[in-house]
């Protein structure tokens, strides 16, 4: 059987407003980006780990930790308003044009999830090929009060209802009565078919999406100093559990 080509792409923009130099700030002794690079390098099935960055400083540190940085990302797709799709499409097209390397899957890994484990990526990649999906997205079950069934909104007239318009006096009193389970994306891992990035509209998802469900404790997304501290607490808690099962 022909071996599949799978490339991990780690986007790491140089600019960061809430946490200056976030991607290379030390998280428990290592640059934040190093945690994602080392995790990806340990995954069975990933051929290459590429960092897409506009910063030479991030590039140099990424190389030290074993990632490839074959290009610096153009400034026009390196702003805080740039969606992720053109960043991923640029990396994929660059590899084809410059190295004639055409992977069957692209694994998107955000640096803001330093507590992900190798197994998360391996299991999502296996689900991608087993299911024949266009994408596999990591999620966790939403806490009950974050679902549409218990989320409150206020309309223009000032009346309060549940998100779906239901009268709060007639809503669900128990989460067990919700008609379906709700999931939240947790950004641990995205495995996608490259052609999704060139559809109309371009997206990570494609038509057939599979959900890879993880524990909610892994739902980390560092964007603020508070996120940083909470993620650090979670990391230390998980490490203490490993030492004292």
C-alpha positions in Angstrom: 0.0 0.0 0.0 1.3 3.4 -0.9 2.3 5.5 2.1 0.2 8.5 2.6 1.9 11.9 2.7 0.8 14.0 5.7 2.2 17.4 6.6 1.7 19.3 9.8 1.5 23.1 9.4 1.9 25.3 12.5 0.9 28.9 11.9 2.9 31.4 14.1 2.5 35.0 13.3 5.1 37.4 14.8 2.6 40.1 15.9 0.7 39.5 19.2 -1.1 42.3 21.0 -2.4 40.8 24.2 0.8 38.8 24.9 3.9 40.3 23.3 5.9 37.7 21.4 3.5 35.0 22.5 4.7 32.2 20.3 8.2 32.3 21.7 7.4 33.3 25.3 8.6 30.6 27.7 5.8 28.3 28.8 7.1 26.0 31.6 10.6 26.5 30.4 10.3 26.2 26.6 9.0 28.6 23.9 5.3 28.2 23.5 5.7 27.1 19.9 8.2 24.3 20.9 5.4 22.3 22.6 3.5 22.0 19.4 6.6 21.3 17.3 7.8 18.5 19.6 4.3 17.0 19.8 4.0 16.9 16.0 7.4 15.5 15.5 6.5 12.5 17.7 3.4 11.6 15.7 3.5 8.4 13.7 2.3 9.2 10.2 3.4 12.8 9.9 6.1 13.2 7.3 7.0 16.9 7.8 6.4 19.6 10.4 6.3 23.0 8.8 6.1 26.4 10.6 4.4 29.2 8.7 5.6 32.5 10.1 6.5 36.0 9.0 9.1 36.4 11.8 12.7 35.4 11.4 13.0 35.1 15.2 10.2 32.6 15.3 11.7 30.8 12.3 15.1 30.5 14.0 13.6 29.1 17.2 11.4 26.7 15.3 14.4 25.3 13.5 16.2 24.8 16.8 13.3 22.6 17.9 13.3 20.5 14.7 10.6 22.0 12.5 11.1 23.1 8.9 10.7 26.7 7.9 11.1 26.6 4.1 9.7 30.1 3.6 8.7 33.3 5.4 5.0 34.0 5.1 4.2 37.1 3.0 3.1 40.1 4.9 -0.2 40.4 3.1 -1.4 37.2 4.8 0.2 37.9 8.2 -2.1 40.4 9.7 -4.3 39.9 12.8 -7.3 40.0 10.4 -6.0 37.3 8.1 -8.2 34.1 8.1 -6.5 30.8 8.5 -7.5 29.4 5.1 -5.2 31.6 2.9 -2.3 30.8 5.3 -2.8 27.1 4.9 -3.4 27.4 1.1 -0.1 29.4 0.8 1.9 26.7 2.6 0.3 23.9 0.5 0.9 25.7 -2.8 4.4 26.6 -1.9 5.3 23.0 -1.2 3.9 21.9 -4.5 5.5 24.7 -6.6 8.9 24.7 -4.9 9.4 21.1 -3.8 6.9 19.1 -5.8 5.5 17.7 -2.5 1.8 17.1 -2.6 0.4 15.7 0.7 -2.9 13.9 1.0 -3.7 15.6 4.2 -2.7 18.8 6.0 -2.8 18.8 9.8 -3.3 22.3 11.2 -1.9 22.7 14.7 -2.2 26.0 16.6 0.5 27.0 19.0 -2.0 28.1 21.5 -2.8 24.5 22.7 0.5 23.5 24.4 -1.3 20.7 26.5 -2.3 18.6 23.5 -0.8 15.1 23.4 0.6 13.1 20.6 -2.3 10.6 20.8 -4.7 13.4 19.9 -3.1 14.0 16.6 -2.6 10.3 15.8 -6.2 9.4 16.7 -7.6 12.3 14.6 -5.4 11.3 11.6 -6.6 7.7 11.9 -10.2 8.9 12.0 -9.6 11.0 8.9 -8.5 8.0 6.8 -10.9 5.5 8.3 -13.9 7.7 7.8 -13.1 9.1 4.4 -14.1 12.5 5.7 -13.1 15.8 4.1 -12.0 17.0 7.6 -11.7 15.9 11.1 -12.1 18.6 13.8 -11.3 18.2 17.4 -14.1 19.1 19.8 -15.3 18.6 23.3 -18.8 18.4 24.7 -20.1 21.9 25.5 -20.9 22.6 29.1 -24.7 22.7 29.5 -24.8 26.5 30.2 -22.9 27.1 27.0 -25.3 25.3 24.7 -28.1 27.1 22.8 -30.6 25.5 25.1 -29.4 27.5 28.1 -27.8 30.5 26.5 -29.8 33.7 27.1 -30.2 36.6 24.6 -31.9 39.9 24.8 -33.9 41.1 21.7 -34.3 44.7 20.5 -37.4 45.1 22.6 -35.5 44.1 25.7 -37.1 40.7 26.1 -34.9 37.8 27.3 -35.2 34.4 25.8 -33.1 31.3 25.1 -30.8 31.6 22.1 -33.3 29.7 19.9 -36.1 32.1 20.8 -37.7 29.7 23.3 -39.5 31.2 26.3 -37.2 30.9 29.3 -40.3 29.8 31.4 -40.7 26.8 29.1 -37.1 25.8 28.6 -35.3 22.7 29.5 -34.9 22.3 33.3 -32.3 19.5 33.0 -29.4 19.0 30.6 -30.4 15.4 30.2 -33.5 16.6 28.4 -31.6 18.4 25.7 -32.6 17.1 22.2 -29.0 16.6 21.1 -25.4 16.9 22.3 -23.6 20.2 21.5 -19.9 20.3 20.8 -17.3 23.1 21.0 -14.2 23.3 18.7 -11.1 23.2 20.9 -8.4 23.8 18.3 -6.3 20.8 19.4 -6.1 19.4 15.8 -7.6 19.9 12.4 -7.0 17.3 9.7 -8.1 18.4 6.3 -8.1 17.5 2.6 -6.1 20.3 0.8 -8.8 20.8 -1.7 -11.1 22.2 1.0 -8.9 25.3 0.9 -9.7 26.0 -2.7 -13.5 25.6 -2.7 -16.0 28.4 -2.9 -15.9 29.5 -0.2 -12.5 28.3 1.0 -12.8 26.5 4.3 -11.0 24.0 6.6 -14.0 21.7 6.6 -15.2 20.5 3.2 -18.6 18.8 2.9 -18.1 15.7 5.1 -16.9 16.6 8.6 -16.0 14.1 11.4 -15.8 15.1 15.0 -12.9 13.9 17.1 -14.1 14.2 20.7 -11.6 14.9 23.5 -11.9 15.6 27.2 -12.9 19.2 28.0 -9.8 19.7 30.1 -7.7 19.9 26.9 -9.7 22.9 25.7 -6.9 25.4 25.7 -6.6 28.5 23.5 -4.1 31.1 24.8 -5.1 34.6 23.7 -4.8 36.7 26.9 -2.6 36.7 30.0 -5.5 35.0 31.9 -5.7 32.2 29.3 -1.9 31.8 29.7 -2.1 31.3 33.5 -5.2 29.0 33.3 -3.5 26.8 30.7 -0.3 26.7 32.8 -2.4 25.6 35.8 -4.0 22.9 33.6 -0.7 21.7 32.3 0.7 21.3 35.9 -2.4 19.5 37.0 -2.2 17.0 34.1 1.5 16.5 34.9 0.7 15.8 38.5 -1.9 13.2 37.5 0.7 11.5 35.4 3.1 11.3 38.3 0.3 10.2 40.7 -2.2 8.1 38.7 
